[in-house]
């Protein structure tokens, strides 16, 4: 019944994060759904007499992977997490649907953890969709879930938002902003304990710079989570996150990227302000190294 409850939670929350890729903003890759559609409509084929004719748009998809190094400071009654103590391996895929929409999915596994912990190898999965309204506005929804810390039950989260991308410097500098909401639900193994939940208002804003040909890009993003409502047993705090990243385009189909981020969530001295989730459940710093490989019509 608890597994069924988790699935229902994920489905209800799917009214659910912004980036189709795990971390790289769409403004940086230069391959948003709308831009891809423009390229597809402009694609031409030629008949035997050399006359240009329109051809059907080519299917586009994307695969990527990354290593995410998670650290935290020493806390009362706990051990610090140093660089390489905890490493998440992430794999994601994306598929363009029609001219304006795309589906994406991903999975997280935990190949490296401290000797004194016993977390599950599988740490979560996500499924989402994104659609583009015009060149500057899009919307997305995603659901994700995974195991709790110390294998204590499971958690599920839904997120939905509108995202704007405003070109402020002729295709080189973009102002990226997001406004939406999140819902998180915890299902502990102990049936005597109540399920825990919380809802938050999500607001993100930042700048992304992309060299005209797309072979170099960088971004700086600030994120805010404002608590709206929660179960009495938890006490969510206003959170502020910072992310800075850099991308190098090896070819028009392959990008390498690195991102450093700080995630703020409550105080470990007060467990009611944190969540029993490894990725994002408590204050942490992260460095991520990854790549994206595009196929078909998806290109820089």
C-alpha positions, 0 to 999 in steps of 0.5 A: 500500500505504501508503494501504491501511495508513493505512486499516487503521490507522484502522479498527483504532484505531476501538475511538476524542474526547470531544466530538461537537462540536469544542470545546463540551462537551455539558454546556454546550449542554444537548443531550446525546443522552439529554436529547434523547431525553427531550424526544422522548418527551415530545413530543405531537401532537393528534388532531381531537378535541384528544386528546393522542397520542404522535408519532414522535421528530423527527430531529435534526442539527447543523452548525458551523464555526470558525476556529482561530488557532494560535501558538507561541513562538520555538524554536532553529532555527525561527520563532515563529508569531504570531496570524493566521500559521496559521489552521485552518478547521473544519467539522463535522456531527452526526446523532442516531441513535435515542434514545441515539446520534449520529454526527459527522464533520468536516474541517480545511483550512488557508486561512492559513499563513506564506510560508516553509511549503508545507503541504497545504490539506487538514489532516485529517478525522474520523469518530466515534460517541457513545452515551449510557448514562444521564444521567451516563455516555456513551461515544464513539469516533473516528478521524481522520487527515491529512498530516504536516508538510512533506507528509511522509506521513500520520498516523492516530489512534484514540481511545475513552473513557467520559465522565461528566457529574455535575450538582452544582448543579441544572442549572447547574454540571456536573463533566465527566470523561473516561477513555480511550486514544489510538493514533497512527500515522505513515506517512512517505513514505520507505519506508526509515524505520520507521512510528512509533506511540504509545499514551497514557492520556487523562484529562480533567476540568473544570467547565462552568457553564450559565445555566438557559435556556442562553443563556450558558455557560462551561467550564474543562477540564484534560487529561492524556496519559500515554504507555503505549508507543511505537516506539523512535524517539520519546520521548513525554512526559506532556502537560497541556492547558488549555482555557477557553471561553465560549458565547452562545446567540443562539437556541435553535438557534444558539450562538456560542462562543470557546475559548482553549487551551494544548497541551503536547507535549514540546520542539521542541529534541528532535524525538523528544518531538514529532510532525510534525503541525500541529494538536497535534504540538508546544507551541502556544497556540490561540484558536478562534471558532465557531458551532453550528447545530442542526436538528430535535429538537436544541435547547437 
